[in-house]
Every structure is written in structure tokens, then in C-alpha cells.
Amino acid sequence: MKTADLHHQFQLTRKHTEEICEPLETEDYIPQPIADVSPPKWHLGHTTWFFEQFILVPFVKNYQIYHEDFAFLFNSYYNHAGKRVLRPNRGLMSRPPVREVMNYRAYVSEAIEKMLQEPLENQEIVDRLELGINHEQQHQELLIYDLKYILGYQPTFPVYGPAFQTKETPKGKFLSLPEGLYEVGFEGTGFSYDNEHGRHKVYLEEFQISDQPVTNGEYLEFIQSGGYDNFDYWLDEGLSFIRNEGIKAPLYWHWVEGEWQNYTLSGLQKINPNLPVQHISYYEAQAYAAWKGCRLPSEFEWEIASGKFDWGQLWEWTGSAYLPYPRFKKAPGALGEYNGKFMVNQQVLRGASVATAEGHSRPTYRNFFHPAARWIFSGIRLAK
């Protein structure tokens, strides 16, 4: 990527993160209702620390870090980068105040932009800047998940605004794909993550996959049929999960005066049966598929078929465990911690969501979360 293009993309990305936060009140930047949900203030600081830690500190001579405590406060999981605040304790940090975090963002952005005034000759800096931009785009999506949880668990169900809403979808039909030897994984130019590399061949038997995601109305039939109470549809771990948590419906669904409603970023609304069902754990997606006499597609089936259907409203659970591709090698140092060390007890999701940054999606993208994750923008596509 040319320096001018990189500069423009950097500016757009930094600006968009702050635009996402514009509807928030200052008090909204701090809460952490559960360990998975990071405060918006922390996202703002962490994405800034990433540029400072991995670009400015090693490559800018005489660079003065903004504050000596910020690496400890805003590191996430990079053991190579030093000690850090425990993840569940991010919401306890009333200091630094939001205004100071915004000052930190401005300070680091100005330093990066000064670097970008001249053509970059060092390819490692270019690569790290691209990674930093994509890293912040990932956190933009996580920020949207997290602020929805923060607002959605307040008693008044406050309105954020009309952004990041899904669209109605027609009833799906199954598409057939033949058996054969296929190639999967990233190839070509442009940015990609290391977990997409190692393009390789896979053999797939003939399969069918739905051209549409499962809707609220379809999932409501599963609920009304007693699907959450019938152990036959559930993996043992999933059954324990929903029983221990008292789960009877997707996240943000509420039974109000004899009807189902759900919290959206536009407030509490009656369930629209034609919208794709979202905020579904892998356990629930698997149980629904079993109830329908179907299954979830493998990540390779999804990738091979993805050119034949529309995708991108919600991340879609697959039946594939998150494992390395052939020839995968973890990079040395802190940046090698980005993906490789999470390749256990995670399930792959494919696609994108309405919260995914523009230009941040591709058919080979391998998102991954623990099977219990529900606050992410996740849905279901069936296969058989």
C-alpha cells in the first residue's frame, strides 16, 4: 500500500472509532457489566497503545511515550509487551478520565501522521501500520458489541441510534454443491491475517447450504416447540450452559406483556420475524440445526459456497474448531500472540456483520469465539 493510501486509511479508521462513540454519554464509557465486555474508554486507549507500542516506540527516534502507566492500563493479552490490568478489572478504571484518553489518541495520531508525511521505505513499518489499522477496525466492531451490552442491560433500554441494524431476509432455500477437491485459504494481494494463510486443498462430499440465514420467526418456532427444554438437540456442554445460565431465548429477548420483544440499538422493540436471528451462541445454533434435522456448515463448505449467496449481516457459526492451517507459523514476539495462541476451545465464524468496518471482510476471514459467546453479532446458516 502506498504511503498516501495508508495515511488516508489511518485517518478514516481513527475518525470512525470516535464517530461510533459520539452518541454516548461520558458515563457510558466506563462500565464493564461482564468480563467479555470492555468499556468503550478502554477500546479507545487500547487501539491507541497498539500504534504507540508497536510502531512509534520501536521506529521513531527519541519518541516520548504519552504516559508511563498507559502500557499497563491498555495492554490486552500481549505477554511480550509486559504486565497489564486483568481483563475483568478494566471497568474499575475511573482514571484516566475520558478526556485524557482522547488527548492520548490525538497525541499518538499526530505522531503517526507526522511519520506518514514522507514515503515509508521500511516495509516492516508499512506492515505494522496495516495491522494496526485492521486491529482498530476489529475493535470498532467489538466496541459496538460492548456498548450495546452496556446499554441493553440498563433498566430503561436507552436508544443509541439507528445504526448497525440488520435487514429483513426472505425464506431461504438450499443450494447444492458437488463433491470434489477444493482450495481454501487466502491468496492474492491486500491485507490478510496469518490464520488465513496456508492455502490448501480440502476434499468435500456433496452438501447443501441455505442461501439465507435463519430468521427470528423461524427461531421462534424452535422456542415455542420446547427446543430449549429438549435435551436431545443439545450438546452436553451446551445443555449445561443454558441450564446454568437460565437461558430460554437469544440474548436481548424479553417476554413483555405476552409477546417477545428484543433490545436493539434503537431501543426495545417487538420481534420482527423477518429479520435474521442474532446474538446466538454456538450451542444454540447447533441445537437449532439439530431440531431442523440439519447441521452447521464447516468453515470450508461456507467458504466454497460463499460466492453463491449473500452474506455479511451477521457472523455465522460453523461446525469447525479454530485450528491452524497447514504450514502455519506463529510470528516471533508480541505480534505472534495475535491469533495463534487462541487455537483451542474456539469455534470458527465466517462472513461479517453490520458492525464490521467497511473493507474489513473477505470470504477467507476466520473469526473465532468460544461456543458460549452471545453478545457478538452472530447468526445461523444451515447445511445438510
N, C-alpha and C positions, 0 to 999 in steps of 0.2 A: 504494500500500500504506500502511495506517495505521501510525503510529509504533509502536504496541504490537505489531502483527504483525511489523513489521520487526525490532523488538527481540527478539522470540521466535525468529524465524528466524536472526538473527545468533547468538544463544546456542546454538541447536541445531547450527548449522554449525560454530562454533568447537569445541564439545564433541566432535562426531563426528570431526573431524580427529585429535584426540588419542586418541579411542577406537580408531581404526584402528591407532595406534602402540602400544597397550597390550601386545600380545604380544611386542614387540621387546625385545631386549637393548640396552643402551646402545651396544655396538659395532656394532649393525645400523644405526644412524642415520647412519653416516659413509661407507661405501663407495660408489664410483661405478664399477661394472665397465666400462661403456661410456659414450660421450658422451651418448647419449639418456637414460640412467638417472640421475636426480638423487638425491642422498642424501635420506633422509627428513628429516634435520635441515634441509636447505636448503628443502624444501617448507614446513616449519613456520615458518621465518623469512621466506620469500618472501611467503606469503599474509598474514603479519602486516605486512610492509613495505608491501604494497599498500594496506591500510587507513590506515596511517600517512602514506604518501606522497600519496595522492590524496584523503583526507578530512581527517585531523587537521591536517596541515601547512597546507593552504590555507584551512581553515574554522574552526579553533579558535584563538582569540586567545591569544597567549602560550604556545602549546603547546611543550613541551620535548621534542625528539626523544630517544629512548631512548639511542642511541649514534651518534656521527657516522660511524662506519665501516659501519654496517649497510646503508645505502643502496647502498654499493659492493658489499657482500658478497651482498645478497639481491635486487638488481635482476635481471631476467631478460633481456628484449630491448628495453626501453624506452629508445631513444636520447635522447628528450626529457628523461628523468629523470637523465641523467648517465652516468658511466663505471660499469663493472661487471666482476666477475670473469668470465673466459672460461668458457663452459659446460662444456668438458671438465675444468676445474680445480675444479669445485665439491667434488669428493671429496677434495681436498687440504687442505681447511679443517678441521683438528682444533680450531681455535678460531674463534668462541666455542664453549665446551662446550655440550652438550645442555641442561644445567640453565640456562644463561644464555639460550638461545633460548626455553626455556619461560618464563623470567622476562619476556622481551621480549613474548611472546604475552600474558601476564597484564597487563602494563603497558598495551599498546595496547588490549586488550579492555576494560579498565576505563575507559579514556578514551572509547572509542566508547559504552559503556553509559551513562556519565555524560551524554554528548550526547543519548542517547535517553531520558533521564528526562523531557524536555519535548517536546511536539509539534514536529515539524520543519516549518517554514514554507518552507524553501528547497528547491525541487523538485530542484535540481542535487545537493544532498546526498543526497536520497532516491534519485535515480537512481544515484549513485555507490555508495551502500550496497548497493543491489540488485545492481549489477555486482560489487561486492566479494564479496558472498555467493556469487553464481554463479561467480565466479572461484575462490573457495576450493573450491566443490563440484567444479569441473573438476580442481583439484589433488588433491582427495581420490581421484579415480579414477586420476590419474597416479601418485599415491603408492602405490596398490595395485599398479599395473603394476610400479613400480620396486622395491618391496620383494619382490615375487615373483621378479624377476630377481636381486636381491641374494641371496636365499635359495636360489633354484633353481640358481645356479651355484656353490654350495658343495658340497664333495665328500660331505657327509653328508646332503644333501637335507633340511634341518631342517623341522619342521612349524610352520606359523604358526597354523593352526586351521581350523575347518570353514566359515568364512565365504566368501562370494563364489564359490560353486560353481554350475555350470550344472546343469540338469535334463535327464533323458532326453527325447528327442523322437521321435515316430513318423515313419515313412517319409512323405515329402512327396508331394503331388500338385500338378499345375499348375492355376492359376486363369486364366481368360481374361478380358481386359478389352478393350472395343471401342475402335476408333479414335475420335478426337474432339479437340475443343479443350478443354483443362483449365486450371484456375488453380492455381498453385503459389506457395508463399511464405507467410510468417506474416501472419495478420490477427487482430484481436481484442485483448483486454486481457491483462495479465500480462507477465512478462518475456520478452524475446527478444533475440538478438544482432543486430547490424547486418547481418551477412551473410545473415540470413533475410529481410530487408526488401526491398521492391520486388516485391510480389505481382504476378504477371504471367501471361499466357496462354502455354501451350505446346501445340503440336499433337503428338499421339502416334498412331502407327499401332497397329493391333490387336497386342496382345502377350500372352504368357503368363508367369506368375511363380509360383514354387513357394511353397506355403503353409508350408513348413518349411525350416529351414537344413540344410545338408549335415552329415551325421554323421561321426563318427570311422570307423565301419565303411565308409561309402561312400568316404571319402577314402583309406582303407587299400587299397581296390581299385585306386585310381589309382597308389598307390605300388607295389603288387605287380605291376601291369601294365607297370612300367617308365616311368611317366609323367615321372619326374624326368630320365630319360635320353633321352627322345624330343624332339628339337628342334622337331618340327612343332607342338607345342602351345604353345610359349613365344614371347613377345615377345623380340626380340633382347636388349634391355636386361635382361629378366628372366632369360634364359638365362645371360648373363654374370654376373649377380648370384649365381645358385645355384652356378655352377661356381667362381667366385672364392671363395665362402664355404664351399664343400663341403657344400651343403645337400641332404639326401636325404629330409627329413621335416619336419613342423611343429616350431616351437620347443618345447623341453622334452620332445620324444620321444626315448627312448633304447632301443636294441636290447640287451636284457638276457637272457642265457641262452636265446636262441632265441625271444624274444617281445618285442613292443613294449610299453614302459611309458612313462608320462609323469609329469613333476613337476607336482603340484598343490599348493595351499597346505596340503593335508592330508598332504603327503609324496609319495614316489614310489609310483605305483600302476599296476596293469595297465590298459591301454587299455580303456575301456568303449565298445563300438561304437555304443551308442545315444545317447551324448552328442554335442552339436554340436561339430564340429572347430573348434579355436580356435588363436590365435597364428599366423595365416596372413597372409603378405604379399599385397599386390595382385597381384604377379607370379604367386604360386602359385594364388590364387583364379582369375585369368584363365586359367591353364594348365589347371586342373581343369575349368573351364567348357568350354574348347575340347575337352578329352578326352571330355566328355559330349555333345558336339555342341550345346552351349548357349552362353550368354554371361552376363555380369553385367548386371543391370538398370541403366538410367540412374537418376540420383537422382530424376528426375521420375516415372518409372514406379514407383519404390519408393514415393514419397510418395503418389501417386494410389491405389496398391493397398494401402497400409498398413492401411487400415481393414478389410481382408478377411482378414488373418492376424495371428497373434500375433507380436510382436517384443519385443526387449529383453534377450535372454540375452547376445547379442554384437553389437558394431557390425558392420555388413555393408558390405563393399566394393561400390561401384557403379562403373559404367563411365564416370562423369562426372569430368572435370577440375574442380578447385576454381577457379571463376571468379566474378566479381561478377554479381549480378542487375542488371537494368535500373534505372537511377536510383540505383545505389549510390554513396554519397559517404563518403569517409573523414573521420571527425571530426577536428577540429584538435587538436594537442598529442599528448601521450603516449598517451592513451586511443584515439586514432585508429590506433595501431600494433597494436591488439588482434587484428584479423583481416585487414584489407585488404592489408597488406604481404606476406602469405603466399600470395597468389593466383597462384602459379606453381609448377609441378613438384609439385603435391599432388593427391591423389585424394580424392574425397568418400566418406565412410562415412555411412550412415544408421542410425537406430534408437537403441540404448542397449546397456548391458551390465549384468551382475550387479554390476559395480563402480560403476555410475552412481548418484549420490546420488538419494535419493527426491525426486520432484518436479522433477528436472532434465532430464527427457526430454520430447520432443514430436515429432510427425511431421515438422515443418519444420526440425528441428535439423540443421545441416550440420557434421558433424565432418570433419576433414581431416588426412591424414598423407601422408608420402612413400610411394610404392609399395613401398619396401623394408621398411617398419616391420613388425615381427613380435612385439615384446614387448607391444603393445597387445592388448586383449581383442577380437579381430576374428575374423569368420567369413565364411561364404559363403551366399548365396541365389541360386539360378539363375533365369534368364529365357530366353525364346526368342521 
